[in-house]
Amino acid sequence: MRIQFERDACQGHNRCYLLAPEIFDVDDEGYAVLRIDGDLPPELEEKGRLAADNCPEYAITVID
């Protein structure tokens, strides 16, 4: 499973960071940054889905 993140759609709510800090970080401007490039480890897949489901801007997409 992979996470696709649309930086231009992000508005800095940081729900993804709060729900999955292993996958997302926050830059100096307060916008999310994807920390993992490529496949997520199996133990983080549920957190990746949770972050995608809770993004109000739909900036996060799960790719199976």
CHARMM internal coordinates of N, CA and C (Angstrom, degrees):
IC EDIT
DIST 1 N 1 CA 1.4375
DIST 1 CA 1 C 1.5251
ANGL 1 N 1 CA 1 C 108.71
DIST 1 C 2 N 1.3313
ANGL 1 CA 1 C 2 N 115.79
DIHE 1 N 1 CA 1 C 2 N 140.52
DIST 2 N 2 CA 1.4602
ANGL 1 C 2 N 2 CA 122.10
DIHE 1 CA 1 C 2 N 2 CA 177.78
DIST 2 CA 2 C 1.5239
ANGL 2 N 2 CA 2 C 109.69
DIHE 1 C 2 N 2 CA 2 C -124.53
DIST 2 C 3 N 1.3159
ANGL 2 CA 2 C 3 N 114.87
DIHE 2 N 2 CA 2 C 3 N 159.53
DIST 3 N 3 CA 1.4549
ANGL 2 C 3 N 3 CA 121.67
DIHE 2 CA 2 C 3 N 3 CA 174.35
DIST 3 CA 3 C 1.5228
ANGL 3 N 3 CA 3 C 107.51
DIHE 2 C 3 N 3 CA 3 C -112.67
DIST 3 C 4 N 1.3081
ANGL 3 CA 3 C 4 N 116.47
DIHE 3 N 3 CA 3 C 4 N 130.27
DIST 4 N 4 CA 1.4650
ANGL 3 C 4 N 4 CA 122.05
DIHE 3 CA 3 C 4 N 4 CA 172.45
DIST 4 CA 4 C 1.5231
ANGL 4 N 4 CA 4 C 106.65
DIHE 3 C 4 N 4 CA 4 C -108.07
DIST 4 C 5 N 1.3232
ANGL 4 CA 4 C 5 N 116.36
DIHE 4 N 4 CA 4 C 5 N 128.86
DIST 5 N 5 CA 1.4525
ANGL 4 C 5 N 5 CA 121.32
DIHE 4 CA 4 C 5 N 5 CA -175.88
DIST 5 CA 5 C 1.5266
ANGL 5 N 5 CA 5 C 109.84
DIHE 4 C 5 N 5 CA 5 C -122.31
DIST 5 C 6 N 1.3303
ANGL 5 CA 5 C 6 N 116.72
DIHE 5 N 5 CA 5 C 6 N 125.46
DIST 6 N 6 CA 1.4612
ANGL 5 C 6 N 6 CA 123.39
DIHE 5 CA 5 C 6 N 6 CA 179.05
DIST 6 CA 6 C 1.5271
ANGL 6 N 6 CA 6 C 109.02
DIHE 5 C 6 N 6 CA 6 C -97.16
DIST 6 C 7 N 1.2952
ANGL 6 CA 6 C 7 N 116.40
DIHE 6 N 6 CA 6 C 7 N 96.82
DIST 7 N 7 CA 1.4748
ANGL 6 C 7 N 7 CA 121.42
DIHE 6 CA 6 C 7 N 7 CA -176.76
DIST 7 CA 7 C 1.5325
ANGL 7 N 7 CA 7 C 111.77
DIHE 6 C 7 N 7 CA 7 C -59.28
DIST 7 C 8 N 1.3161
ANGL 7 CA 7 C 8 N 117.58
DIHE 7 N 7 CA 7 C 8 N -37.04
DIST 8 N 8 CA 1.4605
ANGL 7 C 8 N 8 CA 120.84
DIHE 7 CA 7 C 8 N 8 CA -178.38
DIST 8 CA 8 C 1.5333
ANGL 8 N 8 CA 8 C 112.51
DIHE 7 C 8 N 8 CA 8 C -66.97
DIST 8 C 9 N 1.3158
ANGL 8 CA 8 C 9 N 117.26
DIHE 8 N 8 CA 8 C 9 N -23.52
DIST 9 N 9 CA 1.4682
ANGL 8 C 9 N 9 CA 120.87
DIHE 8 CA 8 C 9 N 9 CA 179.56
DIST 9 CA 9 C 1.5320
ANGL 9 N 9 CA 9 C 111.96
DIHE 8 C 9 N 9 CA 9 C -86.40
DIST 9 C 10 N 1.3148
ANGL 9 CA 9 C 10 N 116.69
DIHE 9 N 9 CA 9 C 10 N -20.36
DIST 10 N 10 CA 1.4653
ANGL 9 C 10 N 10 CA 121.47
DIHE 9 CA 9 C 10 N 10 CA -177.35
DIST 10 CA 10 C 1.5268
ANGL 10 N 10 CA 10 C 110.12
DIHE 9 C 10 N 10 CA 10 C -66.26
DIST 10 C 11 N 1.3493
ANGL 10 CA 10 C 11 N 115.00
DIHE 10 N 10 CA 10 C 11 N 135.83
DIST 11 N 11 CA 1.4629
ANGL 10 C 11 N 11 CA 119.92
DIHE 10 CA 10 C 11 N 11 CA 176.76
DIST 11 CA 11 C 1.5259
ANGL 11 N 11 CA 11 C 112.33
DIHE 10 C 11 N 11 CA 11 C -117.66
DIST 11 C 12 N 1.3188
ANGL 11 CA 11 C 12 N 116.04
DIHE 11 N 11 CA 11 C 12 N 11.03
DIST 12 N 12 CA 1.4560
ANGL 11 C 12 N 12 CA 120.08
DIHE 11 CA 11 C 12 N 12 CA 172.67
DIST 12 CA 12 C 1.5115
ANGL 12 N 12 CA 12 C 116.62
DIHE 11 C 12 N 12 CA 12 C 81.03
DIST 12 C 13 N 1.3210
ANGL 12 CA 12 C 13 N 117.98
DIHE 12 N 12 CA 12 C 13 N 26.48
DIST 13 N 13 CA 1.4723
ANGL 12 C 13 N 13 CA 120.14
DIHE 12 CA 12 C 13 N 13 CA 176.43
DIST 13 CA 13 C 1.5367
ANGL 13 N 13 CA 13 C 111.01
DIHE 12 C 13 N 13 CA 13 C -70.12
DIST 13 C 14 N 1.3101
ANGL 13 CA 13 C 14 N 116.37
DIHE 13 N 13 CA 13 C 14 N -28.55
DIST 14 N 14 CA 1.4684
ANGL 13 C 14 N 14 CA 124.13
DIHE 13 CA 13 C 14 N 14 CA 176.35
DIST 14 CA 14 C 1.5164
ANGL 14 N 14 CA 14 C 115.05
DIHE 13 C 14 N 14 CA 14 C 64.59
DIST 14 C 15 N 1.3162
ANGL 14 CA 14 C 15 N 117.21
DIHE 14 N 14 CA 14 C 15 N 23.59
DIST 15 N 15 CA 1.4698
ANGL 14 C 15 N 15 CA 119.68
DIHE 14 CA 14 C 15 N 15 CA 174.16
DIST 15 CA 15 C 1.5244
ANGL 15 N 15 CA 15 C 110.05
DIHE 14 C 15 N 15 CA 15 C -63.23
DIST 15 C 16 N 1.3299
ANGL 15 CA 15 C 16 N 116.20
DIHE 15 N 15 CA 15 C 16 N -37.84
DIST 16 N 16 CA 1.4675
ANGL 15 C 16 N 16 CA 119.91
DIHE 15 CA 15 C 16 N 16 CA 179.96
DIST 16 CA 16 C 1.5263
ANGL 16 N 16 CA 16 C 110.91
DIHE 15 C 16 N 16 CA 16 C -60.61
DIST 16 C 17 N 1.3178
ANGL 16 CA 16 C 17 N 116.18
DIHE 16 N 16 CA 16 C 17 N -43.41
DIST 17 N 17 CA 1.4662
ANGL 16 C 17 N 17 CA 120.70
DIHE 16 CA 16 C 17 N 17 CA 179.30
DIST 17 CA 17 C 1.5259
ANGL 17 N 17 CA 17 C 111.19
DIHE 16 C 17 N 17 CA 17 C -64.89
DIST 17 C 18 N 1.3245
ANGL 17 CA 17 C 18 N 116.85
DIHE 17 N 17 CA 17 C 18 N -40.89
DIST 18 N 18 CA 1.4629
ANGL 17 C 18 N 18 CA 120.15
DIHE 17 CA 17 C 18 N 18 CA 179.63
DIST 18 CA 18 C 1.5226
ANGL 18 N 18 CA 18 C 112.07
DIHE 17 C 18 N 18 CA 18 C -66.48
DIST 18 C 19 N 1.3345
ANGL 18 CA 18 C 19 N 116.52
DIHE 18 N 18 CA 18 C 19 N -35.45
DIST 19 N 19 CA 1.4636
ANGL 18 C 19 N 19 CA 121.23
DIHE 18 CA 18 C 19 N 19 CA -177.90
DIST 19 CA 19 C 1.5222
ANGL 19 N 19 CA 19 C 113.68
DIHE 18 C 19 N 19 CA 19 C -87.29
DIST 19 C 20 N 1.3344
ANGL 19 CA 19 C 20 N 117.19
DIHE 19 N 19 CA 19 C 20 N -27.74
DIST 20 N 20 CA 1.4665
ANGL 19 C 20 N 20 CA 120.52
DIHE 19 CA 19 C 20 N 20 CA -174.69
DIST 20 CA 20 C 1.5292
ANGL 20 N 20 CA 20 C 111.05
DIHE 19 C 20 N 20 CA 20 C -145.65
DIST 20 C 21 N 1.3350
ANGL 20 CA 20 C 21 N 117.65
DIHE 20 N 20 CA 20 C 21 N 67.32
DIST 21 N 21 CA 1.4658
ANGL 20 C 21 N 21 CA 119.52
DIHE 20 CA 20 C 21 N 21 CA -179.02
DIST 21 CA 21 C 1.5285
ANGL 21 N 21 CA 21 C 113.67
DIHE 20 C 21 N 21 CA 21 C -66.02
DIST 21 C 22 N 1.3261
ANGL 21 CA 21 C 22 N 116.90
DIHE 21 N 21 CA 21 C 22 N -15.37
DIST 22 N 22 CA 1.4630
ANGL 21 C 22 N 22 CA 119.93
DIHE 21 CA 21 C 22 N 22 CA 175.43
DIST 22 CA 22 C 1.5290
ANGL 22 N 22 CA 22 C 111.46
DIHE 21 C 22 N 22 CA 22 C -73.17
DIST 22 C 23 N 1.3320
ANGL 22 CA 22 C 23 N 116.43
DIHE 22 N 22 CA 22 C 23 N -22.05
DIST 23 N 23 CA 1.4611
ANGL 22 C 23 N 23 CA 122.35
DIHE 22 CA 22 C 23 N 23 CA -175.97
DIST 23 CA 23 C 1.5295
ANGL 23 N 23 CA 23 C 111.82
DIHE 22 C 23 N 23 CA 23 C -105.56
DIST 23 C 24 N 1.3331
ANGL 23 CA 23 C 24 N 117.04
DIHE 23 N 23 CA 23 C 24 N -33.53
DIST 24 N 24 CA 1.4620
ANGL 23 C 24 N 24 CA 121.86
DIHE 23 CA 23 C 24 N 24 CA -175.79
DIST 24 CA 24 C 1.5175
ANGL 24 N 24 CA 24 C 111.26
DIHE 23 C 24 N 24 CA 24 C -122.00
DIST 24 C 25 N 1.3177
ANGL 24 CA 24 C 25 N 115.00
DIHE 24 N 24 CA 24 C 25 N 149.45
DIST 25 N 25 CA 1.4538
ANGL 24 C 25 N 25 CA 122.80
DIHE 24 CA 24 C 25 N 25 CA 172.43
DIST 25 CA 25 C 1.5213
ANGL 25 N 25 CA 25 C 106.56
DIHE 24 C 25 N 25 CA 25 C -128.50
DIST 25 C 26 N 1.3170
ANGL 25 CA 25 C 26 N 117.48
DIHE 25 N 25 CA 25 C 26 N 179.66
DIST 26 N 26 CA 1.4546
ANGL 25 C 26 N 26 CA 122.29
DIHE 25 CA 25 C 26 N 26 CA 179.21
DIST 26 CA 26 C 1.5239
ANGL 26 N 26 CA 26 C 108.30
DIHE 25 C 26 N 26 CA 26 C -124.75
DIST 26 C 27 N 1.3329
ANGL 26 CA 26 C 27 N 116.91
DIHE 26 N 26 CA 26 C 27 N 133.50
DIST 27 N 27 CA 1.4593
ANGL 26 C 27 N 27 CA 119.93
DIHE 26 CA 26 C 27 N 27 CA 179.48
DIST 27 CA 27 C 1.5294
ANGL 27 N 27 CA 27 C 110.82
DIHE 26 C 27 N 27 CA 27 C -83.32
DIST 27 C 28 N 1.3204
ANGL 27 CA 27 C 28 N 116.95
DIHE 27 N 27 CA 27 C 28 N -179.24
DIST 28 N 28 CA 1.4665
ANGL 27 C 28 N 28 CA 122.18
DIHE 27 CA 27 C 28 N 28 CA -176.91
DIST 28 CA 28 C 1.5199
ANGL 28 N 28 CA 28 C 113.41
DIHE 27 C 28 N 28 CA 28 C -64.28
DIST 28 C 29 N 1.3210
ANGL 28 CA 28 C 29 N 116.85
DIHE 28 N 28 CA 28 C 29 N -20.24
DIST 29 N 29 CA 1.4633
ANGL 28 C 29 N 29 CA 121.02
DIHE 28 CA 28 C 29 N 29 CA 179.58
DIST 29 CA 29 C 1.5318
ANGL 29 N 29 CA 29 C 112.60
DIHE 28 C 29 N 29 CA 29 C -93.95
DIST 29 C 30 N 1.3276
ANGL 29 CA 29 C 30 N 117.06
DIHE 29 N 29 CA 29 C 30 N -1.62
DIST 30 N 30 CA 1.4519
ANGL 29 C 30 N 30 CA 121.14
DIHE 29 CA 29 C 30 N 30 CA 177.39
DIST 30 CA 30 C 1.5167
ANGL 30 N 30 CA 30 C 115.21
DIHE 29 C 30 N 30 CA 30 C 92.46
DIST 30 C 31 N 1.3317
ANGL 30 CA 30 C 31 N 117.02
DIHE 30 N 30 CA 30 C 31 N 10.02
DIST 31 N 31 CA 1.4620
ANGL 30 C 31 N 31 CA 120.87
DIHE 30 CA 30 C 31 N 31 CA 179.84
DIST 31 CA 31 C 1.5226
ANGL 31 N 31 CA 31 C 110.33
DIHE 30 C 31 N 31 CA 31 C -99.38
DIST 31 C 32 N 1.3131
ANGL 31 CA 31 C 32 N 115.10
DIHE 31 N 31 CA 31 C 32 N 152.71
DIST 32 N 32 CA 1.4545
ANGL 31 C 32 N 32 CA 120.76
DIHE 31 CA 31 C 32 N 32 CA -178.75
DIST 32 CA 32 C 1.5197
ANGL 32 N 32 CA 32 C 111.81
DIHE 31 C 32 N 32 CA 32 C -68.30
DIST 32 C 33 N 1.3204
ANGL 32 CA 32 C 33 N 114.14
DIHE 32 N 32 CA 32 C 33 N 150.10
DIST 33 N 33 CA 1.4582
ANGL 32 C 33 N 33 CA 123.13
DIHE 32 CA 32 C 33 N 33 CA 176.18
DIST 33 CA 33 C 1.5201
ANGL 33 N 33 CA 33 C 107.15
DIHE 32 C 33 N 33 CA 33 C -133.28
DIST 33 C 34 N 1.3049
ANGL 33 CA 33 C 34 N 116.91
DIHE 33 N 33 CA 33 C 34 N 130.08
DIST 34 N 34 CA 1.4652
ANGL 33 C 34 N 34 CA 121.69
DIHE 33 CA 33 C 34 N 34 CA 178.10
DIST 34 CA 34 C 1.5249
ANGL 34 N 34 CA 34 C 108.82
DIHE 33 C 34 N 34 CA 34 C -75.74
DIST 34 C 35 N 1.3180
ANGL 34 CA 34 C 35 N 117.19
DIHE 34 N 34 CA 34 C 35 N 124.87
DIST 35 N 35 CA 1.4693
ANGL 34 C 35 N 35 CA 121.94
DIHE 34 CA 34 C 35 N 35 CA -177.23
DIST 35 CA 35 C 1.5167
ANGL 35 N 35 CA 35 C 113.12
DIHE 34 C 35 N 35 CA 35 C -90.46
DIST 35 C 36 N 1.3206
ANGL 35 CA 35 C 36 N 117.54
DIHE 35 N 35 CA 35 C 36 N -21.34
DIST 36 N 36 CA 1.4628
ANGL 35 C 36 N 36 CA 121.23
DIHE 35 CA 35 C 36 N 36 CA -175.70
DIST 36 CA 36 C 1.5140
ANGL 36 N 36 CA 36 C 109.23
DIHE 35 C 36 N 36 CA 36 C -115.96
DIST 36 C 37 N 1.3070
ANGL 36 CA 36 C 37 N 116.06
DIHE 36 N 36 CA 36 C 37 N 118.96
DIST 37 N 37 CA 1.4561
ANGL 36 C 37 N 37 CA 122.09
DIHE 36 CA 36 C 37 N 37 CA 176.72
DIST 37 CA 37 C 1.5259
ANGL 37 N 37 CA 37 C 107.68
DIHE 36 C 37 N 37 CA 37 C -101.50
DIST 37 C 38 N 1.3025
ANGL 37 CA 37 C 38 N 117.21
DIHE 37 N 37 CA 37 C 38 N 122.73
DIST 38 N 38 CA 1.4570
ANGL 37 C 38 N 38 CA 120.86
DIHE 37 CA 37 C 38 N 38 CA -177.57
DIST 38 CA 38 C 1.5112
ANGL 38 N 38 CA 38 C 110.85
DIHE 37 C 38 N 38 CA 38 C 106.57
DIST 38 C 39 N 1.3233
ANGL 38 CA 38 C 39 N 115.82
DIHE 38 N 38 CA 38 C 39 N -158.86
DIST 39 N 39 CA 1.4621
ANGL 38 C 39 N 39 CA 121.21
DIHE 38 CA 38 C 39 N 39 CA -176.80
DIST 39 CA 39 C 1.5258
ANGL 39 N 39 CA 39 C 111.53
DIHE 38 C 39 N 39 CA 39 C -69.03
DIST 39 C 40 N 1.3300
ANGL 39 CA 39 C 40 N 114.78
DIHE 39 N 39 CA 39 C 40 N 138.70
DIST 40 N 40 CA 1.4578
ANGL 39 C 40 N 40 CA 120.13
DIHE 39 CA 39 C 40 N 40 CA 174.19
DIST 40 CA 40 C 1.5185
ANGL 40 N 40 CA 40 C 109.42
DIHE 39 C 40 N 40 CA 40 C -76.77
DIST 40 C 41 N 1.3225
ANGL 40 CA 40 C 41 N 117.18
DIHE 40 N 40 CA 40 C 41 N 145.04
DIST 41 N 41 CA 1.4623
ANGL 40 C 41 N 41 CA 119.08
DIHE 40 CA 40 C 41 N 41 CA 171.61
DIST 41 CA 41 C 1.5300
ANGL 41 N 41 CA 41 C 108.68
DIHE 40 C 41 N 41 CA 41 C -62.68
DIST 41 C 42 N 1.3204
ANGL 41 CA 41 C 42 N 117.79
DIHE 41 N 41 CA 41 C 42 N 146.04
DIST 42 N 42 CA 1.4728
ANGL 41 C 42 N 42 CA 121.01
DIHE 41 CA 41 C 42 N 42 CA -177.67
DIST 42 CA 42 C 1.5239
ANGL 42 N 42 CA 42 C 113.62
DIHE 41 C 42 N 42 CA 42 C -52.49
DIST 42 C 43 N 1.3141
ANGL 42 CA 42 C 43 N 117.87
DIHE 42 N 42 CA 42 C 43 N -34.56
DIST 43 N 43 CA 1.4629
ANGL 42 C 43 N 43 CA 120.42
DIHE 42 CA 42 C 43 N 43 CA -177.57
DIST 43 CA 43 C 1.5348
ANGL 43 N 43 CA 43 C 113.01
DIHE 42 C 43 N 43 CA 43 C -71.69
DIST 43 C 44 N 1.3360
ANGL 43 CA 43 C 44 N 117.74
DIHE 43 N 43 CA 43 C 44 N -11.83
DIST 44 N 44 CA 1.4658
ANGL 43 C 44 N 44 CA 121.35
DIHE 43 CA 43 C 44 N 44 CA 178.58
DIST 44 CA 44 C 1.5276
ANGL 44 N 44 CA 44 C 113.62
DIHE 43 C 44 N 44 CA 44 C -105.80
DIST 44 C 45 N 1.3155
ANGL 44 CA 44 C 45 N 117.53
DIHE 44 N 44 CA 44 C 45 N -1.46
DIST 45 N 45 CA 1.4638
ANGL 44 C 45 N 45 CA 120.33
DIHE 44 CA 44 C 45 N 45 CA -176.99
DIST 45 CA 45 C 1.5308
ANGL 45 N 45 CA 45 C 112.41
DIHE 44 C 45 N 45 CA 45 C -61.51
DIST 45 C 46 N 1.3125
ANGL 45 CA 45 C 46 N 117.67
DIHE 45 N 45 CA 45 C 46 N -42.07
DIST 46 N 46 CA 1.4685
ANGL 45 C 46 N 46 CA 120.48
DIHE 45 CA 45 C 46 N 46 CA 179.91
DIST 46 CA 46 C 1.5274
ANGL 46 N 46 CA 46 C 110.57
DIHE 45 C 46 N 46 CA 46 C -63.12
DIST 46 C 47 N 1.3253
ANGL 46 CA 46 C 47 N 117.34
DIHE 46 N 46 CA 46 C 47 N -40.97
DIST 47 N 47 CA 1.4656
ANGL 46 C 47 N 47 CA 120.55
DIHE 46 CA 46 C 47 N 47 CA 178.20
DIST 47 CA 47 C 1.5302
ANGL 47 N 47 CA 47 C 110.69
DIHE 46 C 47 N 47 CA 47 C -66.61
DIST 47 C 48 N 1.3146
ANGL 47 CA 47 C 48 N 117.51
DIHE 47 N 47 CA 47 C 48 N -35.48
DIST 48 N 48 CA 1.4612
ANGL 47 C 48 N 48 CA 120.71
DIHE 47 CA 47 C 48 N 48 CA 177.05
DIST 48 CA 48 C 1.5213
ANGL 48 N 48 CA 48 C 111.74
DIHE 47 C 48 N 48 CA 48 C -63.66
DIST 48 C 49 N 1.3055
ANGL 48 CA 48 C 49 N 116.42
DIHE 48 N 48 CA 48 C 49 N -42.82
DIST 49 N 49 CA 1.4754
ANGL 48 C 49 N 49 CA 120.66
DIHE 48 CA 48 C 49 N 49 CA 177.12
DIST 49 CA 49 C 1.5303
ANGL 49 N 49 CA 49 C 111.03
DIHE 48 C 49 N 49 CA 49 C -65.69
DIST 49 C 50 N 1.3127
ANGL 49 CA 49 C 50 N 116.75
DIHE 49 N 49 CA 49 C 50 N -40.73
DIST 50 N 50 CA 1.4559
ANGL 49 C 50 N 50 CA 121.42
DIHE 49 CA 49 C 50 N 50 CA 179.19
DIST 50 CA 50 C 1.5316
ANGL 50 N 50 CA 50 C 110.59
DIHE 49 C 50 N 50 CA 50 C -62.18
DIST 50 C 51 N 1.3105
ANGL 50 CA 50 C 51 N 117.13
DIHE 50 N 50 CA 50 C 51 N -43.41
DIST 51 N 51 CA 1.4630
ANGL 50 C 51 N 51 CA 120.87
DIHE 50 CA 50 C 51 N 51 CA 178.39
DIST 51 CA 51 C 1.5249
ANGL 51 N 51 CA 51 C 110.99
DIHE 50 C 51 N 51 CA 51 C -62.87
DIST 51 C 52 N 1.3267
ANGL 51 CA 51 C 52 N 116.53
DIHE 51 N 51 CA 51 C 52 N -43.84
DIST 52 N 52 CA 1.4738
ANGL 51 C 52 N 52 CA 120.27
DIHE 51 CA 51 C 52 N 52 CA 179.26
DIST 52 CA 52 C 1.5262
ANGL 52 N 52 CA 52 C 110.98
DIHE 51 C 52 N 52 CA 52 C -63.58
DIST 52 C 53 N 1.3212
ANGL 52 CA 52 C 53 N 116.96
DIHE 52 N 52 CA 52 C 53 N -42.31
DIST 53 N 53 CA 1.4663
ANGL 52 C 53 N 53 CA 121.32
DIHE 52 CA 52 C 53 N 53 CA -178.75
DIST 53 CA 53 C 1.5317
ANGL 53 N 53 CA 53 C 112.54
DIHE 52 C 53 N 53 CA 53 C -66.63
DIST 53 C 54 N 1.3332
ANGL 53 CA 53 C 54 N 117.28
DIHE 53 N 53 CA 53 C 54 N -24.07
DIST 54 N 54 CA 1.4584
ANGL 53 C 54 N 54 CA 121.17
DIHE 53 CA 53 C 54 N 54 CA -176.02
DIST 54 CA 54 C 1.5146
ANGL 54 N 54 CA 54 C 114.58
DIHE 53 C 54 N 54 CA 54 C -103.35
DIST 54 C 55 N 1.3211
ANGL 54 CA 54 C 55 N 118.07
DIHE 54 N 54 CA 54 C 55 N 4.41
DIST 55 N 55 CA 1.4611
ANGL 54 C 55 N 55 CA 120.50
DIHE 54 CA 54 C 55 N 55 CA 178.84
DIST 55 CA 55 C 1.5334
ANGL 55 N 55 CA 55 C 109.29
DIHE 54 C 55 N 55 CA 55 C -79.70
DIST 55 C 56 N 1.3403
ANGL 55 CA 55 C 56 N 117.73
DIHE 55 N 55 CA 55 C 56 N 115.59
DIST 56 N 56 CA 1.4648
ANGL 55 C 56 N 56 CA 119.59
DIHE 55 CA 55 C 56 N 56 CA -177.23
DIST 56 CA 56 C 1.5287
ANGL 56 N 56 CA 56 C 113.58
DIHE 55 C 56 N 56 CA 56 C -68.65
DIST 56 C 57 N 1.3262
ANGL 56 CA 56 C 57 N 117.19
DIHE 56 N 56 CA 56 C 57 N -19.73
DIST 57 N 57 CA 1.4733
ANGL 56 C 57 N 57 CA 121.16
DIHE 56 CA 56 C 57 N 57 CA -179.54
DIST 57 CA 57 C 1.5344
ANGL 57 N 57 CA 57 C 112.38
DIHE 56 C 57 N 57 CA 57 C -98.19
DIST 57 C 58 N 1.3355
ANGL 57 CA 57 C 58 N 117.26
DIHE 57 N 57 CA 57 C 58 N -0.24
DIST 58 N 58 CA 1.4808
ANGL 57 C 58 N 58 CA 121.54
DIHE 57 CA 57 C 58 N 58 CA -176.79
DIST 58 CA 58 C 1.5173
ANGL 58 N 58 CA 58 C 111.35
DIHE 57 C 58 N 58 CA 58 C 55.58
DIST 58 C 59 N 1.3421
ANGL 58 CA 58 C 59 N 116.13
DIHE 58 N 58 CA 58 C 59 N 38.73
DIST 59 N 59 CA 1.4596
ANGL 58 C 59 N 59 CA 121.40
DIHE 58 CA 58 C 59 N 59 CA -179.40
DIST 59 CA 59 C 1.5236
ANGL 59 N 59 CA 59 C 112.47
DIHE 58 C 59 N 59 CA 59 C -83.22
DIST 59 C 60 N 1.3341
ANGL 59 CA 59 C 60 N 116.44
DIHE 59 N 59 CA 59 C 60 N -9.37
DIST 60 N 60 CA 1.4638
ANGL 59 C 60 N 60 CA 121.73
DIHE 59 CA 59 C 60 N 60 CA -176.42
DIST 60 CA 60 C 1.5242
ANGL 60 N 60 CA 60 C 108.45
DIHE 59 C 60 N 60 CA 60 C -115.62
DIST 60 C 61 N 1.3283
ANGL 60 CA 60 C 61 N 115.10
DIHE 60 N 60 CA 60 C 61 N 129.40
DIST 61 N 61 CA 1.4638
ANGL 60 C 61 N 61 CA 121.36
DIHE 60 CA 60 C 61 N 61 CA 178.53
DIST 61 CA 61 C 1.5274
ANGL 61 N 61 CA 61 C 108.29
DIHE 60 C 61 N 61 CA 61 C -124.50
DIST 61 C 62 N 1.3163
ANGL 61 CA 61 C 62 N 115.95
DIHE 61 N 61 CA 61 C 62 N 136.01
DIST 62 N 62 CA 1.4697
ANGL 61 C 62 N 62 CA 121.71
DIHE 61 CA 61 C 62 N 62 CA 175.31
DIST 62 CA 62 C 1.5278
ANGL 62 N 62 CA 62 C 107.43
DIHE 61 C 62 N 62 CA 62 C -93.25
DIST 62 C 63 N 1.3216
ANGL 62 CA 62 C 63 N 115.28
DIHE 62 N 62 CA 62 C 63 N 129.20
DIST 63 N 63 CA 1.4539
ANGL 62 C 63 N 63 CA 121.67
DIHE 62 CA 62 C 63 N 63 CA 177.26
DIST 63 CA 63 C 1.5201
ANGL 63 N 63 CA 63 C 107.93
DIHE 62 C 63 N 63 CA 63 C -116.00
DIST 63 C 64 N 1.3241
ANGL 63 CA 63 C 64 N 116.45
DIHE 63 N 63 CA 63 C 64 N 113.50
DIST 64 N 64 CA 1.4643
ANGL 63 C 64 N 64 CA 120.71
DIHE 63 CA 63 C 64 N 64 CA 179.74
DIST 64 CA 64 C 1.5059
ANGL 64 N 64 CA 64 C 112.31
DIHE 63 C 64 N 64 CA 64 C -80.67
END
COOR INIT
IC SEED 1 N 1 CA 1 C
IC BUILD
